[in-house]
Amino acid sequence: MSTRIVVPSPRSINRSQLSYIRPHSPSGNIEVPKPAKIDRDNLVYESEGEIPKARKINLEHVHYLTPEPSVLEQNVHSPETPGTENFEPFAISADLEEKANNRIAQYPADQKRSAVLPLLHEVQHRFGFISPESIDWVAKKLDIAPIKVVEVVTFYPGFRQKAPGKLHFRVCRTLSCAMGGSYELMAKLCEATGIDRSSADGHKDPISVSPCGRYSVEYAECLASCGTAPVCLVNDDFHEGVAADKVQDLIAQYNG
């Protein structure tokens, strides 16, 4: 049995023999009226009362509204804190350029953007925090857009965007430390140093600085010593088993 299917070819249509159906009308044809031309000079516009004339505005009395900063501007913003006096303002020196060039040389020429982390660490070590000026400098050194550096700074909580105190406390708050009393430890640290954390933002603005500028605090995620909770860092020094009632002793170690 053959399974071949023959498809018929389309036949041509003689359009001269086609008849078109028109809608029913008494005359058999429908005439479409042409649009009438409008003489706009004869139009009358209705209005309630007289239309006031525009008056001249005195620009000296105009108040301009300041737009809300964008997300990018908020992330790059480095507000002044009492801790600013503890650090030198960002400045490009020959030594900084040499250190940066040595770091960049450790990566292939077409992958020098990989040096963004080492350069940011170098900046923070020298100047205490990552400022907008330092972000621009890092971006130029690596031939990338500043937003690419901002993405790194805002992703890693270890990078600070404003000046901390001379003594910066980072208190672990993950599960083991939280159960061991890290929140009580933070409260005692704030009480002892006069720090107000009521306006602290755990992600965008985690650092709170004392009015004197000597102390600052922030929460940290796991500091990898769950068995000795609660733990904290004072600058780069690691402290284990820091009970809340030992805060004064801890501070005294650095004030002595």
Backbone hydrogen bonds in HBPLUS format (Angstrom, degrees):
<---DONOR---> <-ACCEPTOR-->    atom                        ^
c    i                          cat <-CA-CA->   ^        H-A-AA   ^      H-
h    n   atom  resd res      DA  || num        DHA   H-A  angle D-A-AA Bond
n    s   type  num  typ     dist DA aas  dist angle  dist       angle   num
A0017-GLN N   A0014-ASN O   3.14 MM   3  5.83 159.4  2.19 117.5 123.0     1
A0018-LEU N   A0015-ARG O   3.18 MM   3  5.19 165.4  2.21 104.9 109.0     2
A0028-GLY N   A0025-SER O   2.93 MM   3  4.87 140.0  2.09  99.5 112.2     3
A0042-ASN N   A0039-ASP O   3.11 MM   3  5.83 156.7  2.17 118.7 124.6     4
A0043-LEU N   A0040-ARG O   3.23 MM   3  5.15 165.1  2.25 102.7 107.0     5
A0061-HIS N   A0058-ASN O   3.00 MM   3  5.76 158.5  2.05 121.1 127.0     6
A0062-VAL N   A0059-LEU O   3.24 MM   3  5.09 165.1  2.26 101.5 105.4     7
A0074-GLN N   A0070-SER O   2.92 MM   4  6.19 154.6  1.98 150.4 157.5     8
A0075-ASN N   A0071-VAL O   2.99 MM   4  6.20 150.8  2.08 144.1 151.9     9
A0076-VAL N   A0072-LEU O   2.98 MM   4  6.21 149.1  2.07 151.0 159.2    10
A0077-HIS N   A0073-GLU O   2.99 MM   4  5.87 134.0  2.20 137.8 149.2    11
A0084-THR N   A0081-THR O   2.99 MM   3  5.51 170.2  1.99 120.3 123.5    12
A0086-ASN N   A0083-GLY O   2.98 MM   3  5.57 160.5  2.02 117.3 123.7    13
A0087-PHE N   A0084-THR O   3.11 MM   3  5.73 170.4  2.12 121.4 124.4    14
A0097-GLU N   A0093-SER O   2.97 MM   4  6.23 161.4  2.00 151.4 156.4    15
A0098-GLU N   A0094-ALA O   2.96 MM   4  6.13 155.3  2.03 143.5 150.3    16
A0099-LYS N   A0095-ASP O   2.95 MM   4  6.20 162.2  1.98 149.3 153.9    17
A0100-ALA N   A0096-LEU O   2.91 MM   4  6.09 160.3  1.95 149.1 154.9    18
A0101-ASN N   A0097-GLU O   2.88 MM   4  6.06 161.8  1.91 150.2 155.1    19
A0102-ASN N   A0098-GLU O   2.98 MM   4  6.18 156.0  2.04 148.6 154.9    20
A0103-ARG N   A0099-LYS O   3.05 MM   4  6.31 152.8  2.13 145.3 152.5    21
A0104-ILE N   A0100-ALA O   2.91 MM   4  6.18 164.1  1.94 154.6 158.9    22
A0105-ALA N   A0101-ASN O   2.94 MM   4  6.06 148.8  2.04 143.6 151.8    23
A0106-GLN N   A0103-ARG O   3.16 MM   3  5.57 158.0  2.21 109.4 116.2    24
A0107-TYR N   A0104-ILE O   3.13 MM   3  5.83 167.1  2.15 122.4 124.9    25
A0111-GLN N   A0108-PRO O   2.88 MM   3  5.18 161.2  1.91 115.0 120.2    26
A0114-SER N   A0111-GLN O   3.02 MM   3  5.87 167.1  2.04 122.4 126.6    27
A0115-ALA N   A0112-LYS O   3.01 MM   3  5.69 168.9  2.02 118.8 122.3    28
A0116-VAL N   A0113-ARG O   3.19 MM   3  5.73 152.7  2.27 120.3 120.3    29
A0119-LEU N   A0115-ALA O   3.08 MM   4  6.20 163.7  2.11 156.2 161.0    30
A0120-LEU N   A0116-VAL O   3.04 MM   4  6.17 155.3  2.11 144.7 151.4    31
A0121-HIS N   A0117-LEU O   2.95 MM   4  6.18 160.2  1.99 157.1 162.6    32
A0122-GLU N   A0118-PRO O   3.00 MM   4  6.20 153.8  2.07 144.2 151.2    33
A0123-VAL N   A0119-LEU O   3.00 MM   4  6.27 155.4  2.06 146.2 152.5    34
A0124-GLN N   A0120-LEU O   2.94 MM   4  6.18 169.3  1.95 154.2 156.6    35
A0125-HIS N   A0121-HIS O   2.93 MM   4  6.01 157.1  1.98 147.5 154.1    36
A0126-ARG N   A0122-GLU O   3.17 MM   4  6.31 147.9  2.28 141.4 148.8    37
A0127-PHE N   A0123-VAL O   2.84 MM   4  5.91 168.9  1.85 160.8 164.3    38
A0128-GLY N   A0124-GLN O   2.78 MM   4  4.71 135.3  1.98 131.1 133.4    39
A0130-ILE N   A0160-ARG O   2.66 MM  30  5.87 177.1  1.67 160.4 161.1    40
A0135-ILE N   A0131-SER O   3.03 MM   4  6.36 148.0  2.14 149.7 159.2    41
A0136-ASP N   A0132-PRO O   3.09 MM   4  6.39 158.0  2.14 149.8 154.2    42
A0137-TRP N   A0133-GLU O   3.09 MM   4  6.35 153.8  2.16 142.1 149.4    43
A0138-VAL N   A0134-SER O   2.96 MM   4  6.16 165.4  1.98 150.7 153.5    44
A0139-ALA N   A0135-ILE O   3.01 MM   4  6.17 161.1  2.04 149.0 154.5    45
A0140-LYS N   A0136-ASP O   3.01 MM   4  6.23 156.6  2.06 148.2 153.8    46
A0141-LYS N   A0137-TRP O   2.98 MM   4  6.22 157.3  2.03 150.8 157.4    47
A0142-LEU N   A0138-VAL O   3.12 MM   4  6.30 143.9  2.25 145.4 154.1    48
A0143-ASP N   A0139-ALA O   2.90 MM   4  5.84 107.6  2.44 136.8 153.9    49
A0144-ILE N   A0139-ALA O   3.00 MM   5  5.08 166.5  2.02 144.5 148.0    50
A0143-ASP N   A0140-LYS O   3.33 MM   3  4.97 155.4  2.40  94.0 101.2    51
A0148-LYS N   A0145-ALA O   2.94 MM   3  5.60 145.3  2.07 119.4 128.2    52
A0149-VAL N   A0146-PRO O   2.98 MM   3  5.27 130.2  2.24 104.2 117.3    53
A0150-VAL N   A0146-PRO O   2.97 MM   4  6.34 157.7  2.02 152.1 159.2    54
A0151-GLU N   A0147-ILE O   2.96 MM   4  6.13 150.6  2.05 143.5 150.1    55
A0152-VAL N   A0149-VAL O   3.08 MM   3  5.27 124.1  2.40  99.9 113.5    56
A0153-VAL N   A0149-VAL O   2.99 MM   4  6.33 165.4  2.01 156.1 160.1    57
A0154-THR N   A0150-VAL O   2.90 MM   4  6.01 166.0  1.92 158.0 160.7    58
A0155-PHE N   A0151-GLU O   3.15 MM   4  6.04 124.3  2.48 127.2 139.8    59
A0155-PHE N   A0152-VAL O   3.18 MM   3  5.11 136.7  2.38  94.6 106.9    60
A0156-TYR N   A0152-VAL O   3.19 MM   4  6.35 165.2  2.21 159.7 159.5    61
A0159-PHE N   A0156-TYR O   3.22 MM   3  6.03 168.4  2.23 122.7 125.5    62
A0166-LYS N   A0214-ARG O   2.82 MM  48  4.77 108.6  2.34  96.8 113.9    63
A0167-LEU N   A0214-ARG O   2.76 MM  47  6.06 162.3  1.79 164.3 169.5    64
A0216-SER N   A0167-LEU O   3.03 MM  49  6.40 135.7  2.23 161.6 158.1    65
A0235-ASN N   A0168-HIS O   2.79 MM  67  5.10 164.3  1.82 152.3 151.3    66
A0169-PHE N   A0216-SER O   2.82 MM  47  6.15 171.4  1.82 155.0 154.6    67
A0218-GLU N   A0169-PHE O   2.98 MM  49  6.46 131.8  2.21 157.2 170.4    68
A0170-ARG N   A0233-LEU O   2.84 MM  63  5.00 159.1  1.88 145.6 151.8    69
A0233-LEU N   A0170-ARG O   2.87 MM  63  5.00 153.5  1.94 137.0 145.5    70
A0171-VAL N   A0218-GLU O   3.00 MM  47  6.45 152.5  2.08 155.0 160.0    71
A0220-ALA N   A0171-VAL O   2.75 MM  49  5.50 155.1  1.81 135.0 133.6    72
A0172-CYS N   A0231-VAL O   3.24 MM  59  5.98 169.4  2.25 152.9 155.9    73
A0173-ARG N   A0220-ALA O   3.03 MM  47  6.23 145.1  2.15 175.3 172.3    74
A0178-ALA N   A0174-THR O   2.79 MM   4  5.72 161.4  1.82 158.2 161.7    75
A0179-MET N   A0175-LEU O   2.91 MM   4  6.10 161.8  1.95 155.9 159.7    76
A0180-GLY N   A0176-SER O   2.95 MM   4  6.09 132.1  2.19 132.9 146.8    77
A0181-GLY N   A0177-CYS O   3.02 MM   4  6.21 111.8  2.50 140.6 154.5    78
A0182-SER N   A0177-CYS O   2.90 MM   5  5.39 149.0  2.00 142.6 144.8    79
A0181-GLY N   A0178-ALA O   3.36 MM   3  5.40 159.2  2.41  98.9 104.9    80
A0185-LEU N   A0181-GLY O   2.97 MM   4  6.20 148.1  2.07 143.6 153.4    81
A0186-MET N   A0182-SER O   2.90 MM   4  6.17 155.7  1.96 146.6 151.7    82
A0187-ALA N   A0183-TYR O   3.07 MM   4  6.29 160.1  2.11 143.2 148.4    83
A0188-LYS N   A0184-GLU O   3.04 MM   4  6.26 156.7  2.09 147.0 152.5    84
A0189-LEU N   A0185-LEU O   2.97 MM   4  6.20 153.0  2.04 148.4 156.2    85
A0190-CYS N   A0186-MET O   2.99 MM   4  6.25 162.2  2.02 154.5 158.4    86
A0191-GLU N   A0187-ALA O   2.99 MM   4  6.18 155.0  2.05 143.2 150.7    87
A0192-ALA N   A0188-LYS O   2.89 MM   4  6.04 156.7  1.95 147.1 152.9    88
A0193-THR N   A0189-LEU O   3.04 MM   4  6.14 140.6  2.20 143.4 153.1    89
A0194-GLY N   A0190-CYS O   2.88 MM   4  5.63 120.6  2.24 142.8 153.2    90
A0195-ILE N   A0190-CYS O   3.02 MM   5  4.65 147.1  2.13 130.7 136.4    91
A0200-ALA N   A0197-ARG O   3.19 MM   3  5.13 166.8  2.20 106.9 110.4    92
A0201-ASP N   A0205-ASP O   3.02 MM   4  4.70 163.1  2.05 126.9 125.2    93
A0205-ASP N   A0201-ASP O   3.12 MM   4  4.70 133.2  2.35 116.5 129.2    94
A0208-SER N   A0217-VAL O   3.06 MM   9  5.52 162.2  2.09 156.3 162.0    95
A0217-VAL N   A0208-SER O   2.92 MM   9  5.52 151.8  2.00 151.6 160.4    96
A0210-SER N   A0215-TYR O   2.87 MM   5  5.39 171.3  1.88 149.8 150.4    97
A0213-GLY N   A0210-SER O   2.94 MM   3  5.25 150.7  2.03 110.6 119.9    98
A0228-THR N   A0225-SER O   3.10 MM   3  5.75 164.3  2.12 119.0 124.0    99
A0241-GLY N   A0228-THR O   2.78 MM  13  5.16 143.0  1.92 172.1 163.2   100
A0242-VAL N   A0230-PRO O   2.93 MM  12  5.70 155.2  1.99 160.5 159.2   101
A0232-CYS N   A0239-HIS O   3.02 MM   7  5.44 156.9  2.07 149.5 155.9   102
A0239-HIS N   A0232-CYS O   2.89 MM   7  5.44 159.2  1.93 173.5 175.3   103
A0234-VAL N   A0237-ASP O   2.85 MM   3  5.13 158.8  1.89 147.7 154.4   104
A0237-ASP N   A0234-VAL O   2.92 MM   3  5.13 164.1  1.95 131.4 130.3   105
A0246-LYS N   A0243-ALA O   2.97 MM   3  5.41 161.5  2.00 116.6 121.6   106
A0247-VAL N   A0244-ALA O   3.38 MM   3  5.72 157.0  2.44 117.5 116.3   107
A0250-LEU N   A0246-LYS O   3.03 MM   4  6.33 153.9  2.10 150.3 158.0   108
A0250-LEU N   A0247-VAL O   3.03 MM   3  5.03 113.7  2.49  95.5 111.7   109
A0251-ILE N   A0247-VAL O   2.95 MM   4  6.27 161.6  1.98 160.7 164.7   110
A0252-ALA N   A0248-GLN O   2.92 MM   4  6.03 153.7  1.99 144.2 152.1   111
A0253-GLN N   A0249-ASP O   3.26 MM   4  6.50 133.6  2.49 139.5 148.9   112
A0253-GLN N   A0250-LEU O   3.29 MM   3  5.47 139.2  2.47  98.2 108.4   113
A0254-TYR N   A0251-ILE O   3.04 MM   3  5.64 146.4  2.15 114.1 122.5   114
A0255-ASN N   A0251-ILE O   3.14 MM   4  6.37 130.9  2.39 142.4 156.1   115
A0256-GLY N   A0252-ALA O   3.07 MM   4  5.71 125.2  2.38 141.9 147.2   116
